[in-house]
Amino acid sequence: MRARALLLCTLALVACRSEERKRPEGARAERSASVPGVETAAAVAEPMRDFVRAFGAVVADEQLAEVRDARTQLAQAAARLRLAAQQVRRLEELAKGAVAPRKELDAARAEEAAASAEAARAAKALAAFGGENDHAPLGADEEWVIAHVPQTDVPRIASGAEAAFSPDAFPASELAARVDAAAAYVDPTTRTAPVRLRVRDPAQQLRPGMTGAVTLEVGPAHDAVVVPVTAVVYDDAQPVVFVEEAGGRYTLRAVKLGIVRRDRVEIASGVEPGARVVVTGAASLLSATRLPPEGEE
């Protein structure tokens, strides 16, 4: 049966080539609808936004280890400052009665100044990580994910932006996410910025430490003509699609591609909304355009 189908397909393509020789040169890309296995889908107009890709990892809470360290350092510096200030006040009282040596008071004041500087540095370091930003607690079906965004894309990431997380452990899953907090600093070693995401996990399959790919929506939406990615084939390096015409024929059109999202691709030019494009059998049609005319080697 398979051999018979291939034979019928070949005969149809040869008949199509013979008919094509009678048409003007500009119409040679048209194909007969009799080619078996061809399926089409409509090109649709829908809003599209650009996106940024990043590496992500599930975390037990919203804080990075660096943030927890910064909080600890600030707490320690604040405690040192309080003790130093208490010592200065105690020695100042003793100094009034000539009980405490002057040099002890000077040393205490120096310690207070050093502790104050350390506390200021710790507070500044914590602020670089986002400080004490308020955030709502996680929902019952949510998990925290930290995305590490290249520094060149940091200005494009906004709090509240839509995102998606594809865990490596579950390649078929793409979980909806939202940017909970935009980047507050850039790691000079990795040249990436941590961006905190809330990820919907209805199946509760995520575990701390799991990694995956993050896609973050950026910029304003724009109207775009979108087709399934299976509609696009390549004539050498040129992306092309086959558009269904009246009379059950298919016309080869060179296109310019835009944003690719999952199984959909933007057609920046070459196809209008409503046109029906071949999504199954496009490769066979492209091969048919390369067949030599009847009688040639």
C-alpha positions in Angstrom: 0.0 0.0 0.0 2.8 2.4 0.8 4.6 1.7 -2.5 1.3 2.3 -4.3 0.8 5.6 -2.5 4.3 6.7 -3.4 3.7 5.7 -7.1 0.4 7.8 -7.1 2.2 10.7 -5.6 5.0 10.5 -8.2 2.5 10.3 -11.1 0.7 13.3 -9.7 3.9 15.4 -9.4 4.9 14.5 -12.9 1.5 15.4 -14.3 1.8 18.7 -12.4 5.3 19.4 -13.9 4.0 18.7 -17.4 1.1 21.1 -16.9 3.5 23.7 -15.4 5.5 23.8 -18.6 2.5 25.3 -20.4 2.1 28.1 -17.8 4.0 31.5 -17.8 7.4 31.5 -16.1 6.1 33.4 -13.1 3.5 30.8 -12.2 5.9 27.8 -12.1 5.6 27.5 -8.3 2.0 26.4 -8.4 1.2 22.9 -7.4 -1.8 20.6 -8.0 -4.2 19.9 -5.2 -4.1 16.2 -6.3 -0.9 15.6 -4.4 -1.9 13.2 -1.5 -1.1 14.0 2.1 -1.4 17.7 1.9 -3.0 19.5 4.8 -3.5 23.3 5.3 -4.1 25.8 8.1 -5.1 29.4 8.1 -2.6 32.2 8.8 -4.1 34.2 11.6 -3.5 37.7 13.0 -2.7 37.8 16.7 -0.6 40.0 19.1 3.0 38.9 19.6 5.6 40.1 22.0 9.4 39.7 21.9 10.9 37.5 24.5 14.1 36.8 26.4 15.4 33.3 27.2 17.3 32.5 30.4 18.5 29.6 32.6 16.3 29.1 35.7 16.3 27.0 38.9 13.6 26.2 41.4 14.4 27.6 44.9 13.0 26.7 48.3 12.2 30.4 49.0 12.4 33.7 47.2 15.8 34.6 48.6 19.1 33.8 47.0 22.0 32.6 49.2 23.7 35.9 48.6 20.6 37.7 49.9 20.5 35.6 53.1 24.3 36.3 53.6 23.7 40.0 53.1 20.9 40.0 55.7 23.1 38.1 58.2 26.0 40.5 57.7 23.6 43.5 58.2 22.2 41.9 61.4 25.7 41.3 62.7 26.9 44.8 61.9 23.8 46.3 63.6 24.5 44.3 66.7 28.1 45.4 66.8 27.0 49.0 66.4 24.5 48.7 69.3 27.2 47.3 71.6 29.7 50.0 70.6 27.2 52.7 71.2 26.3 51.3 74.6 30.0 51.2 75.5 30.6 54.8 74.4 27.7 56.0 76.5 28.9 54.0 79.6 32.4 55.4 79.3 31.2 58.9 78.7 29.4 58.7 82.0 32.4 57.3 83.7 34.6 60.0 82.2 32.5 62.7 83.8 33.7 61.5 87.2 37.3 60.9 86.0 36.8 57.2 86.5 37.4 56.0 82.9 40.7 56.7 81.2 40.4 59.0 78.2 42.1 56.5 75.9 39.3 53.9 76.6 36.7 56.4 75.6 38.5 57.2 72.4 38.9 53.5 71.6 35.1 53.0 72.2 34.3 55.9 69.9 36.5 54.5 67.2 34.8 51.2 67.5 31.4 52.8 67.2 32.5 54.7 64.1 33.8 51.4 62.5 30.7 49.5 63.4 28.6 52.3 61.9 30.5 52.2 58.7 30.2 48.4 58.6 26.4 48.6 59.1 26.2 51.2 56.3 28.1 48.9 53.9 25.9 45.9 54.8 22.8 47.9 54.3 24.0 49.1 50.9 24.9 45.5 49.9 21.5 44.3 50.8 19.9 47.1 48.9 21.8 45.9 45.8 19.9 42.6 46.1 16.5 44.3 46.2 16.4 45.1 49.9 13.2 44.4 51.8 10.8 44.4 48.9 7.3 43.4 49.9 5.7 40.5 48.1 2.6 38.4 48.5 3.1 34.8 49.8 3.1 31.9 47.3 -0.2 30.3 46.4 -0.9 26.7 47.0 0.1 25.8 43.5 3.0 28.1 43.0 6.8 27.8 43.3 9.7 30.2 43.3 12.1 30.1 40.3 15.1 32.3 39.9 16.0 33.1 36.3 19.5 34.3 35.5 19.1 36.9 32.8 22.0 38.2 30.6 22.9 41.7 31.7 22.1 43.1 28.3 18.5 42.1 28.7 18.0 43.4 32.2 16.5 46.8 31.2 13.8 44.9 29.3 12.5 42.9 32.2 9.6 44.4 34.1 7.9 43.3 37.3 4.6 41.5 36.5 5.6 40.4 33.0 4.4 37.1 31.8 6.8 34.2 31.6 7.1 30.4 31.2 9.3 27.8 32.8 10.1 24.5 31.1 11.7 22.2 33.6 14.5 19.9 32.3 13.0 17.0 34.4 9.7 17.3 32.5 10.5 18.3 28.9 6.8 18.2 27.8 5.7 20.6 30.5 5.6 24.4 30.1 4.5 26.1 33.2 3.0 29.6 33.3 5.0 32.1 35.3 5.1 35.8 36.2 8.0 38.1 37.1 7.6 38.8 40.8 10.5 41.1 41.1 12.8 42.6 38.4 16.5 42.4 38.6 18.1 44.5 41.4 21.7 43.8 40.6 24.1 42.1 38.2 26.6 39.5 39.2 30.0 40.8 37.8 31.3 37.2 37.6 28.5 35.6 35.5 27.3 38.9 34.0 23.7 37.8 34.7 21.0 39.2 36.9 18.7 37.1 39.1 15.0 37.6 38.4 12.5 36.1 40.7 9.5 34.3 39.2 6.2 32.9 40.5 5.6 29.6 38.6 2.3 27.8 38.5 2.7 24.2 39.4 -0.8 22.6 39.7 0.7 19.1 39.6 3.2 20.0 42.4 6.0 18.3 40.4 8.7 20.9 40.9 11.4 20.4 43.6 14.0 22.8 44.9 17.1 22.6 42.7 15.4 21.6 39.5 16.7 23.5 36.5 15.0 24.5 33.2 14.6 27.1 30.5 12.8 30.4 31.2 11.0 32.5 28.6 10.2 36.1 29.6 7.8 38.4 27.7 9.4 41.8 27.0 8.3 45.0 25.2 4.9 46.0 23.9 2.7 43.6 21.9 2.4 44.1 18.1 0.0 42.7 15.6 1.5 39.8 13.7 0.6 37.2 11.0 1.2 33.8 12.6 1.4 30.3 11.1 2.4 26.8 12.5 6.1 26.3 12.4 5.5 23.2 10.2 4.3 25.5 7.4 7.9 26.8 6.9 10.4 24.9 4.8 13.7 26.1 3.4 14.7 26.5 -0.2 18.5 26.5 0.5 18.7 29.3 3.1 15.4 31.0 2.1 12.3 30.3 4.3 9.3 29.6 2.1 5.7 28.5 2.5 3.1 27.1 0.2 -0.2 29.1 0.0 -3.4 27.4 -1.3 -4.8 29.2 -4.3 -8.2 28.9 -6.1 -8.6 25.7 -8.0 -6.8 23.6 -5.4 -3.3 24.8 -6.4 -0.4 25.8 -4.1 1.9 28.8 -4.7 5.5 28.9 -3.3 6.1 32.2 -1.5 9.4 33.4 0.0 8.7 34.8 3.5 10.5 36.7 6.2 10.3 35.2 9.7 9.8 37.0 12.9 9.3 35.7 16.5 9.1 32.0 17.0 7.0 31.0 19.9 6.5 27.3 20.8 4.8 25.8 17.7 4.0 29.1 16.1 6.1 31.5 14.0 5.5 35.1 12.9 5.5 35.8 9.2 6.9 39.3 9.0 6.2 39.5 5.2 5.0 37.2 2.4 1.6 36.0 3.8 -1.6 37.8 4.6 -4.1 36.9 7.4 -6.6 34.4 6.3 -4.4 32.7 3.7 -4.3 29.0 4.0 -0.8 27.5 4.1 0.4 24.0 3.8 1.3 22.5 7.2 1.7 18.8 6.1 3.3 18.0 2.8 5.2 21.2 2.3 8.5 19.4 2.0 7.1 17.2 -0.7 5.8 20.2 -2.6 9.2 21.8 -2.3 10.9 18.7 -3.7 8.4 18.7 -6.6 9.5 22.2 -7.6 13.0 20.9 -8.0 12.1 18.0 -10.3 13.5 18.4 -13.8 10.9 19.1 -16.6 9.6 16.0 -18.4 12.2 14.7 -20.9 15.2 16.2 -19.1 17.8 14.2 -17.1 
